[in-house]
């Protein structure tokens, strides 16, 4: 079956969702622009991903690129760079299509979940490849729900009820496994330059 990709309208919705998700995550953890500069990230859609970044059955896949210490220009340079890799087709299928009313709350959920991971790895030094993966996912699910429960975006309650249920130990839905990779940076912070200028290529 052919891959599905975000339309231009969906990419505009993604851009809006990215702003909302970062604002909500920043408010919850009291993160400043300085904090984000020390844990830079970008969001890429399926068309922009290298083969090794493909999210598979997941909605999103978090990759961390590491810069060798000798490549750092100054003590203020971030050693790690995070890339949130989105699977357009999986997201569109779960959201019920690309209509903004359905897509916006779901994208805010997916991006907030990944940004909570980034904040915990970058700000609070949680081990990126900890062997307590399931425990960390449950904790991030709880934090994501705590952040998004008061969110007034229409449809958010339904998204949380389906994909981030309140019940402890709830089973994650099929199509929503998440994984992580650590890869070396090549020639700077990005291993493969993006030629896209769309809203989905938002970078911190």
N, CA, C and O of each residue as an XYZ file, in Angstrom:
816
protein
N       0.854     -1.195      0.000
C       0.000      0.000      0.000
C       0.889      1.244      0.000
O       1.884      1.302      0.722
N       0.528      2.228     -0.806
C       1.328      3.443     -0.930
C       1.302      4.240      0.365
O       0.305      4.263      1.087
N       2.430      4.895      0.638
C       2.520      5.746      1.821
C       1.600      6.958      1.671
O       1.393      7.466      0.569
N       1.055      7.407      2.794
C       0.283      8.642      2.827
C       1.152      9.741      3.435
O       1.871      9.513      4.408
N       1.073     10.925      2.853
C       1.867     12.039      3.343
C       0.952     13.205      3.697
O      -0.167     13.308      3.195
N       1.443     14.076      4.565
C       0.686     15.265      4.931
C       0.515     16.175      3.716
O       1.442     16.364      2.928
N      -0.675     16.726      3.582
C      -0.932     17.740      2.570
C      -0.407     19.086      3.078
O       0.035     19.200      4.221
N      -0.459     20.087      2.227
C      -0.034     21.434      2.651
C      -0.880     21.923      3.820
O      -0.364     22.535      4.754
N      -2.174     21.653      3.765
C      -3.052     22.060      4.857
C      -2.674     21.338      6.150
O      -2.667     21.940      7.224
N      -2.361     20.047      6.044
C      -1.969     19.286      7.231
C      -0.649     19.793      7.797
O      -0.457     19.802      9.013
N       0.263     20.217      6.921
C       1.536     20.764      7.390
C       1.332     22.080      8.131
O       2.055     22.375      9.082
N       0.357     22.866      7.704
C       0.042     24.090      8.449
C      -0.511     23.738      9.826
O      -0.198     24.398     10.817
N      -1.334     22.693      9.878
C      -1.840     22.232     11.168
C      -0.699     21.729     12.039
O      -0.695     21.964     13.247
N       0.264     21.043     11.443
C       1.430     20.566     12.179
C       2.211     21.728     12.769
O       2.659     21.660     13.914
N       2.375     22.785     12.001
C       3.099     23.957     12.491
C       2.399     24.547     13.716
O       3.047     24.919     14.694
N       1.079     24.627     13.651
C       0.315     25.136     14.797
C       0.436     24.193     15.994
O       0.621     24.639     17.126
N       0.332     22.901     15.739
C       0.441     21.919     16.822
C       1.808     21.980     17.489
O       1.909     21.831     18.706
N       2.862     22.199     16.704
C       4.211     22.277     17.263
C       4.339     23.454     18.216
O       4.960     23.335     19.272
N       3.756     24.589     17.852
C       3.813     25.755     18.737
C       3.049     25.496     20.030
O       3.522     25.820     21.120
N       1.872     24.913     19.896
C       1.063     24.634     21.086
C       1.776     23.641     21.998
O       1.853     23.850     23.209
N       2.297     22.563     21.417
C       2.949     21.527     22.218
C       4.160     22.075     22.954
O       4.369     21.754     24.124
N       4.959     22.895     22.288
C       6.133     23.452     22.967
C       5.720     24.413     24.084
O       6.309     24.397     25.164
N       4.718     25.241     23.830
C       4.261     26.171     24.869
C       3.754     25.411     26.098
O       4.076     25.771     27.230
N       2.966     24.368     25.874
C       2.421     23.609     26.993
C       3.526     22.885     27.761
O       3.520     22.854     28.991
N       4.467     22.307     27.027
C       5.580     21.606     27.683
C       6.455     22.592     28.450
O       6.897     22.299     29.561
N       6.706     23.752     27.863
C       7.507     24.776     28.536
C       6.843     25.242     29.822
O       7.501     25.392     30.851
N       5.538     25.470     29.758
C       4.815     25.927     30.947
C       4.872     24.878     32.051
O       5.068     25.211     33.220
N       4.703     23.622     31.682
C       4.666     22.561     32.698
C       6.006     22.399     33.396
O       6.060     22.272     34.620
N       7.087     22.403     32.627
C       8.414     22.186     33.208
C       9.151     23.489     33.516
O      10.289     23.477     33.984
N       8.477     24.620     33.243
C       9.086     25.939     33.452
C      10.384     26.077     32.657
O      11.415     26.497     33.183
N      10.306     25.719     31.398
C      11.454     25.789     30.514
C      11.525     27.154     29.839
O      10.504     27.720     29.450
N      12.712     27.662     29.710
C      12.929     28.943     29.048
C      13.510     28.702     27.659
O      13.850     27.574     27.302
N      13.619     29.777     26.880
C      14.240     29.656     25.561
C      15.695     29.215     25.699
O      16.214     28.516     24.828
N      16.340     29.606     26.760
C      17.717     29.166     27.015
C      17.765     27.645     27.224
O      18.669     26.973     26.727
N      16.791     27.115     27.959
C      16.741     25.661     28.162
C      16.620     24.937     26.829
O      17.318     23.952     26.589
N      15.727     25.426     25.953
C      15.537     24.759     24.662
C      16.789     24.854     23.793
O      17.066     23.941     23.014
N      17.545     25.936     23.912
C      18.777     26.052     23.128
C      19.795     24.988     23.535
O      20.637     24.588     22.730
N      19.718     24.539     24.766
C      20.654     23.519     25.235
C      20.160     22.099     24.921
O      20.889     21.132     25.141
N      18.961     21.970     24.422
C      18.463     20.664     23.981
C      17.698     20.870     22.672
O      16.491     20.636     22.612
N      18.398     21.304     21.631
C      17.745     21.640     20.358
C      17.073     20.419     19.738
O      17.533     19.287     19.883
N      15.985     20.685     19.051
C      15.258     19.614     18.378
C      14.661     20.149     17.088
O      14.563     21.359     16.886
N      14.267     19.233     16.225
C      13.502     19.600     15.051
C      12.471     18.519     14.797
O      12.582     17.399     15.296
N      11.474     18.873     14.020
C      10.397     17.955     13.657
C      10.487     17.699     12.166
O      10.542     18.636     11.370
N      10.503     16.425     11.788
C      10.534     16.084     10.367
C       9.404     15.118     10.038
O       9.058     14.237     10.826
N       8.846     15.310      8.859
C       7.782     14.444      8.383
C       8.378     13.317      7.549
O       9.582     13.290      7.292
N       7.530     12.395      7.133
C       8.002     11.160      6.520
C       8.833     11.403      5.262
O       9.821     10.706      5.032
N       8.449     12.377      4.450
C       9.192     12.657      3.213
C      10.633     13.079      3.499
O      11.514     12.898      2.659
N      10.867     13.632      4.669
C      12.170     14.217      4.994
C      13.114     13.253      5.702
O      14.262     13.604      5.977
N      12.649     12.052      5.998
C      13.434     11.144      6.831
C      14.376     10.272      6.023
O      14.060      9.856      4.908
N      15.523     10.006      6.594
C      16.422      8.991      6.041
C      15.866      7.619      6.392
O      15.007      7.492      7.264
N      16.355      6.607      5.716
C      15.821      5.255      5.916
C      15.924      4.812      7.365
O      15.010      4.174      7.887
N      17.042      5.148      8.027
C      17.232      4.682      9.402
C      16.371      5.438     10.407
O      16.297      5.056     11.575
N      15.718      6.513      9.956
C      14.870      7.297     10.848
C      13.393      6.919     10.722
O      12.555      7.481     11.426
N      13.071      5.997      9.854
C      11.668      5.654      9.591
C      11.013      5.141     10.880
O      11.562      4.259     11.540
N       9.855      5.680     11.239
C       9.230      5.305     12.505
C       8.570      3.931     12.529
O       8.128      3.488     13.589
N       8.492      3.249     11.395
C       7.853      1.931     11.388
C       6.368      2.043     11.677
O       5.664      2.797     11.006
N       5.877      1.297     12.673
C       4.448      1.315     13.007
C       4.089      2.433     13.972
O       2.915      2.615     14.294
N       5.065      3.175     14.434
C       4.820      4.204     15.438
C       4.265      5.478     14.809
O       4.346      5.676     13.597
N       3.703      6.329     15.648
C       3.299      7.661     15.201
C       4.522      8.563     15.081
O       4.603      9.402     14.184
N       5.467      8.379     15.992
C       6.670      9.204     16.015
C       7.824      8.394     16.576
O       7.630      7.432     17.320
N       9.017      8.798     16.207
C      10.239      8.097     16.614
C      11.255      9.168     16.959
O      11.506     10.067     16.157
N      11.843      9.083     18.149
C      12.792     10.092     18.601
C      14.218      9.604     18.369
O      14.604      8.527     18.824
N      14.987     10.411     17.657
C      16.384     10.092     17.392
C      17.247     11.182     18.017
O      16.957     12.371     17.883
N      18.307     10.764     18.697
C      19.260     11.732     19.235
C      20.581     11.597     18.492
O      21.155     10.512     18.401
N      21.049     12.717     17.965
C      22.357     12.749     17.329
C      23.360     13.343     18.302
O      23.105     14.382     18.912
N      24.494     12.686     18.444
C      25.512     13.120     19.387
C      26.688     13.743     18.654
O      27.161     13.225     17.642
N      27.145     14.856     19.184
C      28.324     15.527     18.650
C      29.511     15.210     19.547
O      29.435     15.408     20.760
N      30.606     14.721     18.972
C      31.789     14.466     19.797
C      32.231     15.734     20.517
O      32.101     16.833     19.977
N      32.751     15.588     21.730
C      33.162     16.737     22.518
C      34.159     17.610     21.768
O      34.120     18.835     21.883
N      35.059     16.986     20.997
C      36.071     17.766     20.291
C      35.473     18.604     19.163
O      36.119     19.527     18.665
N      34.231     18.283     18.755
C      33.582     19.034     17.685
C      32.784     20.218     18.204
O      32.291     21.025     17.416
N      32.650     20.333     19.531
C      31.900     21.437     20.108
C      32.694     22.732     19.972
O      33.885     22.775     20.282
N      32.031     23.778     19.511
C      32.718     25.042     19.327
C      32.978     25.785     20.619
O      33.960     26.519     20.728
N      32.110     25.602     21.597
C      32.262     26.281     22.875
C      31.538     25.483     23.935
O      30.813     24.534     23.636
N      31.742     25.880     25.174
C      31.079     25.189     26.275
C      29.577     25.339     26.229
O      28.857     24.548     26.839
N      29.081     26.358     25.504
C      27.645     26.579     25.428
C      26.956     25.783     24.339
O      25.727     25.733     24.288
N      27.744     25.154     23.456
C      27.151     24.367     22.376
C      26.460     23.129     22.929
O      26.960     22.479     23.847
N      25.305     22.815     22.358
C      24.609     21.596     22.764
C      25.355     20.385     22.233
O      25.753     20.353     21.068
N      25.544     19.390     23.087
C      26.210     18.174     22.646
C      25.238     17.252     21.924
O      25.648     16.471     21.066
N      23.947     17.335     22.263
C      22.950     16.446     21.681
C      21.964     17.254     20.844
O      21.690     18.420     21.127
N      21.449     16.617     19.826
C      20.426     17.212     18.971
C      19.345     16.173     18.756
O      19.639     15.038     18.382
N      18.089     16.552     18.991
C      16.980     15.611     18.915
C      16.169     15.846     17.652
O      15.909     16.983     17.259
N      15.779     14.751     17.029
C      14.906     14.827     15.854
C      13.652     14.005     16.126
O      13.729     12.808     16.403
N      12.504     14.659     16.043
C      11.215     13.981     16.159
C      10.785     13.596     14.748
O      10.466     14.455     13.926
N      10.783     12.297     14.483
C      10.477     11.773     13.153
C       9.020     11.313     13.124
O       8.644     10.392     13.849
N       8.217     11.940     12.305
C       6.788     11.642     12.257
C       6.454     10.696     11.110
O       7.045     10.773     10.033
N       5.503      9.808     11.355
C       4.987      8.928     10.298
C       3.622      9.469      9.893
O       2.616      9.227     10.560
N       3.609     10.201      8.794
C       2.389     10.872      8.335
C       1.212      9.912      8.240
O       0.132     10.190      8.760
N       1.428      8.772      7.567
C       0.324      7.848      7.310
C      -0.284      7.287      8.577
O      -1.507      7.212      8.696
N       0.553      6.889      9.530
C       0.036      6.359     10.795
C      -0.753      7.403     11.555
O      -1.787      7.105     12.154
N      -0.257      8.635     11.527
C      -0.939      9.730     12.226
C      -2.274     10.040     11.561
O      -3.286     10.204     12.242
N      -2.279     10.120     10.236
C      -3.530     10.412      9.526
C      -4.560      9.314      9.748
O      -5.748      9.598      9.903
N      -4.112      8.067      9.765
C      -5.041      6.958      9.992
C      -5.635      7.010     11.392
O      -6.834      6.794     11.567
N      -4.801      7.295     12.388
C      -5.282      7.335     13.772
C      -6.175      8.533     14.025
O      -7.122      8.456     14.807
N      -5.871      9.652     13.356
C      -6.656     10.872     13.551
C      -7.954     10.857     12.763
O      -8.826     11.696     12.991
N      -8.092      9.918     11.843
C      -9.298      9.856     11.033
C      -9.267     10.796      9.855
O     -10.312     11.232      9.372
N      -8.051     11.116      9.380
C      -7.915     11.977      8.212
C      -7.177     13.260      8.525
O      -6.711     13.472      9.644
N      -7.077     14.126      7.502
C      -6.299     15.341      7.643
C      -7.095     16.577      7.976
O      -6.544     17.678      7.975
N      -8.392     16.431      8.264
C      -9.193     17.598      8.621
C      -8.655     18.196      9.915
O      -8.383     17.467     10.869
N      -8.502     19.501      9.954
C      -7.857     20.168     11.084
C      -8.521     19.847     12.416
O      -7.830     19.668     13.418
N      -9.832     19.771     12.446
C     -10.539     19.534     13.706
C     -10.142     18.196     14.321
O     -10.143     18.054     15.544
N      -9.804     17.219     13.490
C      -9.379     15.915     14.009
C      -7.864     15.833     14.164
O      -7.361     15.220     15.105
N      -7.143     16.456     13.235
C      -5.697     16.310     13.209
C      -5.005     17.138     14.285
O      -4.032     16.676     14.882
N      -5.489     18.359     14.546
C      -4.802     19.240     15.494
C      -4.667     18.628     16.884
O      -3.551     18.574     17.400
N      -5.745     18.163     17.519
C      -5.568     17.605     18.867
C      -4.665     16.385     18.886
O      -3.919     16.178     19.843
N      -4.728     15.573     17.833
C      -3.890     14.376     17.823
C      -2.418     14.732     17.662
O      -1.564     14.146     18.328
N      -2.111     15.688     16.783
C      -0.734     16.116     16.623
C      -0.197     16.779     17.892
O       0.961     16.576     18.256
N      -1.025     17.561     18.557
C      -0.586     18.164     19.819
C      -0.250     17.076     20.829
O       0.732     17.192     21.563
N      -1.053     16.027     20.873
C      -0.777     14.898     21.767
C       0.551     14.227     21.418
O       1.393     14.032     22.295
N       0.746     13.873     20.146
C       1.967     13.170     19.726
C       3.203     14.021     20.012
O       4.188     13.522     20.556
N       3.153     15.302     19.648
C       4.318     16.165     19.827
C       4.584     16.463     21.296
O       5.739     16.537     21.715
N       3.530     16.634     22.075
C       3.740     16.871     23.505
C       4.409     15.667     24.143
O       5.325     15.821     24.951
N       3.965     14.481     23.793
C       4.580     13.262     24.331
C       6.081     13.236     24.008
O       6.897     12.949     24.884
N       6.441     13.532     22.770
C       7.850     13.492     22.390
C       8.644     14.612     23.054
O       9.802     14.412     23.421
N       8.040     15.786     23.211
C       8.748     16.891     23.859
C       8.934     16.646     25.351
O       9.913     17.109     25.935
N       8.014     15.928     25.968
C       8.228     15.533     27.366
C       9.461     14.642     27.449
O      10.270     14.782     28.367
N       9.608     13.730     26.498
C      10.821     12.911     26.458
C      12.065     13.790     26.312
O      13.039     13.619     27.043
N      12.027     14.735     25.361
C      13.181     15.611     25.136
C      13.523     16.371     26.406
O      14.693     16.471     26.777
N      12.505     16.907     27.076
C      12.742     17.658     28.306
C      13.363     16.780     29.382
O      14.275     17.209     30.089
N      12.875     15.563     29.507
C      13.405     14.659     30.531
C      14.834     14.223     30.206
O      15.662     14.096     31.107
N      15.124     13.994     28.929
C      16.479     13.605     28.552
C      17.440     14.789     28.644
O      18.554     14.660     29.151
N      16.993     15.943     28.149
C      17.896     17.086     28.057
C      18.016     17.898     29.321
O      19.111     18.336     29.675
N      16.908     18.107     30.011
C      16.901     18.978     31.181
C      17.108     18.208     32.468
O      17.776     18.686     33.384
N      16.540     17.025     32.538
C      16.541     16.294     33.797
C      17.403     15.034     33.750
O      17.354     14.201     34.655
N      18.191     14.906     32.683
C      19.237     13.887     32.583
C      18.726     12.463     32.756
O      19.436     11.608     33.286
N      17.494     12.201     32.311
C      17.051     10.810     32.301
C      17.795     10.075     31.196
O      17.982     10.625     30.111
N      18.220      8.852     31.451
C      18.993      8.097     30.478
C      18.220      7.844     29.198
O      17.121      7.291     29.236
N      18.784      8.243     28.060
C      18.091      8.120     26.779
C      17.818      6.663     26.433
O      16.745      6.334     25.928
N      18.774      5.797     26.700
C      18.608      4.382     26.405
C      18.521      3.566     27.693
O      19.103      2.486     27.793
N      17.805      4.081     28.654
C      17.621      3.365     29.911
C      16.963      2.009     29.660
O      16.121      1.872     28.773
N      17.359      1.008     30.453
C      16.734     -0.311     30.301
C      15.359     -0.357     30.972
O      14.709     -1.402     30.979
N      14.916      0.765     31.533
C      13.582      0.843     32.150
C      12.643      1.576     31.198
O      11.959      2.527     31.575
N      12.631      1.103     29.954
C      11.897      1.788     28.883
C      10.395      1.844     29.160
O       9.787      2.907     29.034
N       9.796      0.726     29.530
C       8.347      0.707     29.748
C       7.953      1.591     30.920
O       6.930      2.274     30.874
N       8.760      1.578     31.962
C       8.480      2.444     33.104
C       8.542      3.914     32.702
O       7.712      4.717     33.128
N       9.531      4.258     31.879
C       9.654      5.628     31.411
C       8.471      6.010     30.524
O       7.965      7.128     30.622
N       8.030      5.107     29.672
C       6.887      5.405     28.814
C       5.632      5.659     29.650
O       4.861      6.571     29.349
N       5.426      4.868     30.683
C       4.255      5.089     31.548
C       4.347      6.450     32.235
O       3.350      7.162     32.354
N       5.539      6.803     32.682
C       5.711      8.096     33.344
C       5.439      9.235     32.368
O       4.770     10.209     32.713
N       5.962      9.108     31.147
C       5.745     10.147     30.144
C       4.279     10.216     29.742
O       3.753     11.305     29.512
N       3.614      9.070     29.654
C       2.170      9.069     29.388
C       1.420      9.850     30.465
O       0.535     10.650     30.161
N       1.782      9.609     31.721
C       1.107     10.316     32.820
C       1.355     11.817     32.733
O       0.436     12.616     32.913
N       2.595     12.195     32.459
C       2.919     13.615     32.352
C       2.206     14.248     31.159
O       1.709     15.371     31.250
N       2.158     13.526     30.043
C       1.475     14.047     28.861
C       0.009     14.286     29.148
O      -0.550     15.312     28.760
N      -0.614     13.335     29.829
C      -2.022     13.512     30.173
C      -2.213     14.683     31.140
O      -3.166     15.451     31.011
N      -1.314     14.811     32.095
C      -1.389     15.916     33.062
C      -1.274     17.261     32.362
O      -1.964     18.215     32.723
N      -0.403     17.338     31.360
C      -0.214     18.584     30.615
C      -1.423     18.892     29.738
O      -1.849     20.044     29.648
N      -1.978     17.864     29.092
C      -3.012     18.092     28.074
C      -4.438     18.059     28.603
O      -5.346     18.557     27.939
N      -4.656     17.488     29.773
C      -6.028     17.384     30.291
C      -6.736     18.750     30.356
O      -7.918     18.830     30.019
N      -6.047     19.827     30.780
C      -6.741     21.125     30.826
C      -6.781     21.835     29.475
O      -7.372     22.910     29.370
N      -6.173     21.265     28.449
C      -6.063     21.934     27.149
C      -7.449     22.113     26.523
O      -8.199     21.144     26.409
N      -7.800     23.341     26.117
C      -9.163     23.593     25.622
C      -9.380     23.230     24.157
O     -10.466     23.470     23.630
N      -8.388     22.664     23.488
C      -8.564     22.320     22.070
C      -9.689     21.302     21.921
O      -9.643     20.252     22.562
N     -10.692     21.578     21.100
C     -11.779     20.613     20.904
C     -11.252     19.265     20.423
O     -10.410     19.203     19.526
N     -11.746     18.194     21.019
C     -11.337     16.858     20.632
C     -10.205     16.283     21.451
O      -9.900     15.096     21.337
N      -9.570     17.111     22.286
C      -8.432     16.612     23.052
C      -8.852     15.534     24.047
O      -8.119     14.568     24.259
N     -10.002     15.690     24.647
C     -10.471     14.689     25.606
C     -10.614     13.319     24.970
O     -10.257     12.308     25.574
N     -11.140     13.285     23.745
C     -11.289     12.016     23.051
C      -9.953     11.391     22.697
O      -9.794     10.173     22.779
N      -8.985     12.223     22.302
C      -7.651     11.718     21.979
C      -7.008     11.107     23.216
O      -6.441     10.016     23.152
N      -7.097     11.806     24.340
C      -6.487     11.291     25.567
C      -7.181     10.012     26.029
O      -6.526      9.078     26.492
N      -8.496      9.971     25.904
C      -9.216      8.784     26.319
C      -8.851      7.555     25.503
O      -8.864      6.434     26.011
N      -8.527      7.774     24.238
C      -8.205      6.646     23.350
C      -6.736      6.250     23.407
O      -6.408      5.063     23.430
N      -5.847      7.249     23.428
C      -4.419      6.952     23.283
C      -3.609      7.176     24.558
O      -2.470      6.717     24.649
N      -4.163      7.856     25.518
C      -3.424      8.116     26.756
C      -4.382      7.952     27.932
O      -4.619      8.906     28.672
N      -4.937      6.749     28.113
C      -5.967      6.536     29.137
C      -5.429      6.746     30.544
O      -4.242      6.572     30.820
N      -6.334      7.122     31.410
C      -5.947      7.457     32.778
C      -5.633      6.223     33.607
O      -4.879      6.304     34.576
N      -6.206      5.073     33.234
C      -6.017      3.874     34.026
C      -4.555      3.459     34.046
O      -3.906      3.396     33.002
N      -4.045      3.178     35.227
C      -2.659      2.756     35.371
C      -2.458      1.419     34.669
O      -3.281      0.510     34.774
N      -1.344      1.324     33.950
C      -0.999      0.056     33.313
C      -1.835     -0.274     32.099
O      -1.856     -1.420     31.651
N      -2.530      0.726     31.555
C      -3.358      0.468     30.375
C      -2.483      0.023     29.214
O      -1.337      0.457     29.097
N      -3.010     -0.830     28.366
C      -2.249     -1.365     27.244
C      -2.166     -0.341     26.131
O      -3.178      0.245     25.747
N      -0.961     -0.118     25.606
C      -0.778      0.812     24.496
C      -1.413      0.247     23.223
O      -1.333     -0.951     22.951
N      -2.042      1.129     22.454
C      -2.731      0.696     21.242
C      -1.745      0.200     20.187
O      -0.619      0.689     20.094
N      -2.180     -0.766     19.403
C      -1.378     -1.232     18.265
C      -1.118     -0.049     17.337
O      -1.987      0.799     17.134
N       0.072     -0.005     16.786
C       0.443      1.107     15.922
C       1.070      2.246     16.681
O       1.404      3.270     16.085
N       1.243      2.100     18.000
C       1.792      3.180     18.785
C       3.031      2.765     19.573
O       3.252      3.309     20.655
N       3.850      1.832     19.089
C       5.112      1.593     19.779
C       6.043      2.760     19.510
O       5.973      3.376     18.447
N       6.902      3.068     20.448
C       7.866      4.140     20.246
C       9.257      3.596     20.504
O       9.446      2.737     21.364
N      10.214      4.090     19.769
C      11.585      3.655     19.953
C      12.522      4.832     19.938
O      12.117      5.959     19.654
N      13.790      4.570     20.246
C      14.782      5.629     20.274
C      16.067      5.129     19.656
O      16.374      3.937     19.691
N      16.815      6.061     19.088
C      18.122      5.759     18.539
C      19.076      6.860     18.941
O      18.668      8.005     19.139
N      20.352      6.516     19.064
C      21.406      7.505     19.209
C      22.351      7.323     18.029
O      22.853      6.223     17.798
N      22.597      8.399     17.278
C      23.461      8.333     16.112
C      24.446      9.496     16.158
O      24.142     10.534     16.745
N      25.629      9.341     15.545
C      26.603     10.437     15.530
C      26.185     11.519     14.556
O      25.636     11.236     13.492
N      26.452     12.766     14.931
C      26.232     13.854     13.992
C      27.295     13.769     12.903
O      28.423     13.340     13.147
N      26.914     14.187     11.697
C      27.837     14.162     10.577
C      27.911     15.554      9.973
O      26.938     16.057      9.412
N      29.055     16.153     10.094
C      29.245     17.480      9.497
C      28.391     18.540     10.148
O      27.885     19.427      9.460
N      28.217     18.476     11.441
C      27.383     19.437     12.143
C      26.303     18.730     12.895
O      26.469     17.573     13.282
N      25.190     19.404     13.114
C      24.182     18.794     13.949
C      23.213     17.916     13.174
O      22.537     17.073     13.764
N      23.136     18.100     11.853
C      22.165     17.329     11.085
C      22.870     16.369     10.151
O      23.702     16.806      9.356
N      22.574     15.066     10.210
C      23.272     14.093      9.379
C      22.833     14.086      7.930
O      23.578     13.617      7.070
N      21.654     14.587      7.636
C      21.217     14.605      6.242
C      20.430     15.886      6.016
O      19.345     16.040      6.579
N      20.945     16.816      5.205
C      20.294     18.111      5.038
C      18.904     17.964      4.457
O      18.665     17.136      3.578
N      17.992     18.776      4.957
C      16.622     18.743      4.468
C      16.452     19.803      3.395
O      16.934     20.926      3.536
N      15.769     19.443      2.331
C      15.489     20.419      1.272
C      14.089     20.984      1.414
O      13.654     21.800      0.601
N      13.386     20.548      2.448
C      11.999     20.994      2.609
C      11.946     22.363      3.251
O      12.766     22.698      4.106
N      10.979     23.144      2.834
C      10.750     24.442      3.459
C       9.351     24.493      4.072
O       8.832     25.569      4.368
N       8.746     23.313      4.260
C       7.381     23.325      4.751
C       7.351     23.494      6.263
O       8.388     23.494      6.926
N       6.146     23.638      6.790
C       5.995     23.902      8.216
C       6.411     22.729      9.062
O       6.695     22.894     10.249
N       6.453     21.551      8.484
C       6.840     20.386      9.270
C       8.311     20.329      9.584
O       8.740     19.457     10.339
N       9.105     21.233      9.026
C      10.535     21.231      9.284
C      10.900     22.264     10.329
O      11.942     22.914     10.243
N      10.034     22.407     11.312
C      10.265     23.382     12.378
C      11.464     22.978     13.201
O      11.598     21.816     13.587
N      12.340     23.935     13.473
C      13.568     23.642     14.211
C      13.714     24.607     15.364
O      13.443     25.801     15.240
N      14.150     24.061     16.497
C      14.505     24.891     17.625
C      15.987     25.175     17.547
O      16.529     25.870     18.407
